Amino acid sequence: MLDLLLNLASFIIGMSIGKAKAVNVDIIKQTDHMQSLIDEAYESRDAMKSLLFEAEEKAETWERRYNNLLSTTQT
């Protein structure tokens, strides 16, 4: 019975603390923080796209070199 009362008291205290923290948080700061995270993700995505494009160009260059070398050694 004591365990049940302690669990219930812990639950009620946790709920009240959680609600108090949720009410005191500034929504504008949260929105700004989320927007900055989104902006960082977009910048990272764009950087990765650029690196992928460069890697594809290098791979095509090496493929052309290989094919040219292959054709010169087979003749």
C-alpha positions in Angstrom: 0.0 0.0 0.0 2.9 2.3 0.8 4.5 1.6 -2.6 1.3 2.5 -4.3 1.1 5.8 -2.4 4.7 6.6 -3.2 4.2 5.9 -6.9 1.1 8.0 -7.0 2.9 10.9 -5.2 5.8 10.6 -7.6 3.5 10.7 -10.6 1.6 13.7 -9.3 4.9 15.6 -8.5 6.3 14.7 -11.9 3.2 15.9 -13.7 3.2 19.2 -11.9 6.9 19.8 -12.6 6.4 18.9 -16.2 3.4 21.3 -16.6 5.3 24.1 -14.9 8.3 23.7 -17.2 6.1 23.6 -20.3 4.2 26.8 -19.3 7.4 28.7 -18.6 9.1 28.0 -22.0 9.1 30.8 -24.5 7.6 29.6 -27.7 9.5 32.2 -29.8 12.9 30.9 -28.5 11.8 27.3 -29.3 10.7 28.4 -32.8 14.0 30.2 -33.5 16.0 27.3 -32.2 14.0 24.9 -34.5 14.4 27.2 -37.5 18.2 27.4 -36.9 18.4 23.6 -36.8 16.4 23.4 -40.0 18.7 25.9 -41.6 21.8 24.0 -40.5 20.3 20.8 -41.9 19.6 22.5 -45.3 23.2 23.8 -45.4 24.5 20.4 -44.6 22.3 18.8 -47.3 23.5 21.4 -49.9 27.1 20.8 -49.0 26.7 17.0 -49.3 25.0 17.5 -52.7 27.9 19.5 -53.8 30.4 16.9 -52.6 28.4 14.2 -54.4 28.4 16.1 -57.6 32.2 16.6 -57.4 32.6 12.9 -56.6 30.5 11.9 -59.6 32.5 14.2 -61.9 35.8 12.6 -60.6 34.4 9.1 -61.1 33.5 10.0 -64.7 36.9 11.4 -65.3 38.6 8.3 -64.0 36.3 6.1 -66.0 37.2 8.0 -69.2 40.9 7.7 -68.4 40.5 4.0 -67.7 38.6 3.5 -71.0 41.2 5.5 -72.9 44.1 3.5 -71.3 42.2 0.3 -72.0 41.7 1.1 -75.6 45.4 2.0 -76.1 46.7 -1.2 -74.5 44.3 -3.5 -76.4 45.4 -2.2 -79.9 
